[in-house]
Amino acid sequence: MTPAGVAYHPSVPRHLQIQRVLRGRIESGEWGGDHPIPTEMKLLAEFGVSRTTIREALGVLTRDGLIARHRGRGSFVRPRADSSRTVTNLIAGYQAQIKVIKAETTAAPGHIAGPLGVERGAPVTRLVRLEIVEGAPLAVVVNYMRTALGQRIRPRDLTHISLLEFLRDRLRMRLGAIHQSIEARLPDVETAGLLGTDLTAPVLTVRLVVTDAAGRPVEVSDTFYRADRYRYEVETRLPPARRRPYARETHPRRGRTVRQP
């Protein structure tokens, strides 16, 4: 048992066990945004391990975007990106650095063909982009669309605005509706690599199916968010209370009708 109360498990590398303890302090809010991380000497005394082990633990948190390390100043908790989104600003997007990873023609996979209204295996345009906020990966966006539309889009067109914004404002398309679904799932190798996460760490997945004013599918996208950097909020306004209806009940023997709530 260490001074920090950590009982190391022999089958798990110690630096991973230490980073879990530090990660818990960050994610619980005990260490808020810009909170200084204790010095290596303090962490050495707390966890009773070597300097190399401490540096490896901090390296994991740095790669995961939880802390920032500054030469001569030490390490600090990176503020959580305020990336809450509403249905309205799905089109407007938010402040992020966008890197286009791929723009290719590929065969439509089964989970895309149906919503996009094409045959499975039909050629479609696939765009893969990485969204970076405050210097760390936030999301991987994968868009699918018919090749006729994809040919009208250059990768550099999407480095400053969202695809929906481009379709609406640049191509003057009349967008009709957005169907949105949210789920947690494990990332594939490509997504985990771009986000810098482990294959066993779930990501928040947002599926959008966009249709035009006539109800025809325009594009289907899957956006994979790092669960430790993204918060999704929805505010719903409730309707005013209604008066309770009254039921009319007849008492045959008494020959009269009463109103019951």
Buried (B, 14 or more C-beta within 10 A) or exposed (E): EBEEEBEBEEEEEBBEBBBBBBBEEBEEEEBEEEBEBBEBEEBBEBBBBEEEBBBBBBBBBBEBBBBBBEEEEBBBBBEBBEBEBEEEEBBEBBEBBBBBBEBEEBEBEEEBBBBBBBEEEBBBBBBBBBBBBBEBBBBBBBBBBBBEBBEBBEBEBBEEBBBBBBBBEEEEBEBEEBEEEEEEEBBEEBBBEBBEBEEEBBBBBBBBBBBBEEEEBBBBBBBBBBBBBBEEEEEEEEEEEEEEEEEEEEEEEEEEEEEEE
